């Protein structure tokens, strides 16, 4: 839609977004590389703390939702090689790691379940944001970026769109005029990066509702369509070959040795998967800090 259409149609946005969020279990997306300069991320100090303020932005013309989601896998195999790839389940297709995890989980062996947990799918979301305040990198302020985040932050988005109590007014955080800034507050809690104190400010018009400035922001939105296009994913055969190389097997039979773990969210109890499902847990919002270096090694391998 055009900027003018965006303004005139914003009244029904919250219901549309909430329904879409409830239905996305069958629709997912893909990622770009770690060096993609379209992406922004908050900076943390040596103590693991960080602070920034962003404004979530609406969908670009021709795109239905202002966010996309995808799954990936990141683990080190017994060969010492890393497997860091997007999951084909993100676009509704079979994925070799999900299939291998299902076999491991259903074996009944605790050691196999431990391996499947280490190789689990990780959930990510991507939205356009305007960086309002970035004390560690002031040059980013006022610019539009893609922002990748996990389930914890997405839950905060959903909480303001569908509040629990009658005295709370639903807010569409993606709305230019009636949305709200999002204050990202990062702490280190028991060795893990924690976003629990992050929160939305009171609703306010972005740029005081100045339509010329808002339209300028709107015209800088990055397309999210790359994340939903199967053409941007490796094929099943390519991923299977990469998995076999990482595991050091020829016929796709994964060894039982537990791989070296990577940083992740606190583990949720997974349900028993079938051959067509994956072991799901929430993605932590800091996994890229651990995996960005190893992603490059995985690509080189």
N, C-alpha and C positions, 0 to 999 in steps of 0.2 A: 504494500500500500504506500501511497505518497505520504509526506509529512502532514498534509491537510487531512487526509483520510485517517491517519493515526489519531489526530486530535479529536475528530468527530466521533470516532468509534471506541474511545477509551472506556466508556461507561460499563461495558460488559466484559472487560478484560479479565477481572479477577476470577469470575466463574469459569471462563474459558481456560485460564491457566491451571486452576485447581483440577478441573476435569482432565486436562491433558496430563497433569502430573500423576493422576490416578491411573491413567491408561498407558503410561510409557513402558510398562513391563514388557511389551512386545516390540518396542521400537528403541533402537540404540544407535550409537555413532562411533566414529573413528578419530584418531588424533594425528597431530603433526609432530615433527621432531622436537627435541628438547631445545634446539637453538633457534626456534621460530621466534623472530622478533615481534610478531604480533601479540605475543603473550606477555602479561605482566604478572609479577608475584610479589607479595610483601617481603620485606627484608627483616631478618631477625638479628639481634645483637649477639655477643658472645655468650650471654646468659640464656639465650633462646627466646627472648622477648621481642615483640614487634608490634607496631601500630601503624595503621593506615586507614583512610576513609575512601570508599568508592561509591559510585552510584550505578546500580544495575540499569541497563538500557533496554529499550523495547526491541522487538524483532524487526529485522530489515524487511524492506518491501519484497514480497514473494515468499517469505518464510512465516510459518504459522506460529512458532514458539520462540521466545527470547532465550531459550537455553537448548542445549543438546546434552546427551549423556552417552557414555561408552564404557566398555570394560577392557582391561588389559591384564596381562600376566607379567610378573617380574620375579625371576628366581634364578639361582645358580645351580647348575647341574653337577653331577659327580665328576665330570670332565674338567671342571673349573671354568667352563664357558657359561655365559649368561643367556637366558632366554627372556628378552624384553620385547614383547610384541602385542599389538592390539588383538582382541578376541573377535573372531567372526560371529560370535553370538550377539555382538553389538548390532549387526545387521540381519539378525534372524537366521544365521546359517550355522551348520555344525562346525565345531572347533576341535582340533586334535587334543589340546590340553584339557579341555572340558571332558572329552571322552575318556582320556587317560585317568583323570581325577575320579571319574565315576567308577571306573574299574577298581582303582585303588580303594576307594571308600567302601565299595560293596564287597571287598574281599573278607571283611570281618576282622582283619588284623589291625591292631592299634598302631603298629609302626607304619602301615600303609596309609592309615587315616592321617597320621602326622605329616607324611609326605604330601598328601592331597591338600592339607591345610596350608602348607608352605607354598604350594603352587596355585593357590586359589585365584579366582577372578577378583579384580579390584575395580571399584566403581568410581567414575569421575563425571563431573558436569563441566560445561563450558558456557559462559555467557559473555556478552560485550559489557564492559564497564567503562565509566569515566573515572579516572583517578582524581579525586578531590583533594586528598592530602597524602603525601608520601614523604615524611620527614627525612627518611634515609636517602631518598633519591628525588629531590624537589623537581628535577627536570621532567619527571613523568607527570606532574600535576597538570590538569587541564587536557590531557590526551586520552584518546579512546584505545583500549586494548581488549584482547581476549583474556579472560580470567578463568583458570581451571581450579575447581574446588571439589571437595568431597561431600559425602552425605550429611555430615554434621552441619555444614553451612546451608546446604539445600533444605534441611529440615527447618532451619531458622527462617528461610524464605517462605516455606509452606506455612509456618506458624503464624506469620503476620497476614497471610492471605486468607487463612481460615482459623481465626483465634478460637480458643476454648470457651471463653466467657462472654456473656451477653453484653457486658459493658465495654467490650473491646470492639472497635470498628475495624473491619477488614481493610488491609492496605495492599495495593498492587505495587510492590517495590520497583517494578519495571516501568512505571508510569512517569512521564516527564513532569506532569503537573501535580499529581497527588501521591507520588512515590516518596521515598525516604532514603537518605544517605545510610550506608552500612559501615559501621565502625568495626574494623577488624582488629581484635585484641588477641595477641598470641602470647601464651605463657608456656613454660616448660614445667610439666607436672609429673613427678615420679619418672623422669627420664623421657617422657613423651610430649610431643608438641600438642598443645591444647587450645582450642578455639571457643571454649564454652562461654567466655565473657564477651564474645563478639555480639553486637546488637545493632538494631536499627534505631536511628534517631527519629524524632517526631516528623510526620509528613510535611513536606514543603516542596514548592515548585523548583525544579532545577534552574539555575541561572535566573531566579526570580521570575520565571515565566517569560523571559525575553525570547520571543518566537524566532527572531533572526539567529540568536545564538543557539537555540534548541535545534533549529533546522541544520545549522552547521555541524552540530554533534551528530544528528541523525544521518547526515551524508557521509560521516566517517565510520559508520558501523561496518564491521567485518562480517562477511557472509559465514553462516554456520553450515552451509550445505555440504562442504567438504566432509563433515563429520558423519553425514548420513548416506554418503555415496559409496556403494560396495566397490566401485572401481578403485577407491583409495585404500583398499585392504589387500593384503597378500592372499593368494589363493590357499585353499586347504592343503594342497600338495606342497606348496612352498613352506607353509608353517609346519607341516608334518616332517619335512626334511630337516628343517631347523631344529625341531624338537628332538629328533633322533640324534642329530649331531651333538646337541647339548647334553643329552642323556648318555651318549656313547653306545647306542644300540643300532642294529641294522634293521630289525623287524618291528620296531616300535614297542618292545617290551621294556618298560621302565625298570631300572634296578631299584632295589629296596632300600638302598642307603639314603638316609635323610639328608637333603641338601642343606647348605648353609643358609640360614634365614636372612630375610631382609626386613627393614623396619616396616611396620604396618599398624593398622588400628588394633584396638583390643578385640580379640577374636569373639565373634558371635557364634553361638551354637548353630552349626549348619544342619539343615534337614538332610535326610537320606536322598541322594541324587539318583536319577536314573541315567541311562547311557546318553540321553539327549539333554541333560541339564548340567549346570556347573555348580560348584560350591561357591556360594555368594557370601561375602562379608562387606561391611562398609569400608570404603577407601579412607585412609587418613588423609588429611589435607597437606601433609608434608612429605609424602612418599617420594616425590620427585627430587627432594634434597638428597636422599639416599641413592636413588637410582639414576640420576642424570649422568653421572660419570660412567656408570656401568652400562648405560644404554649405548654410549659411544663404543665401548668395548664389544658389546654384543653385535653392533652393526658391523664392526670391523671383522668379527669372526664369521 
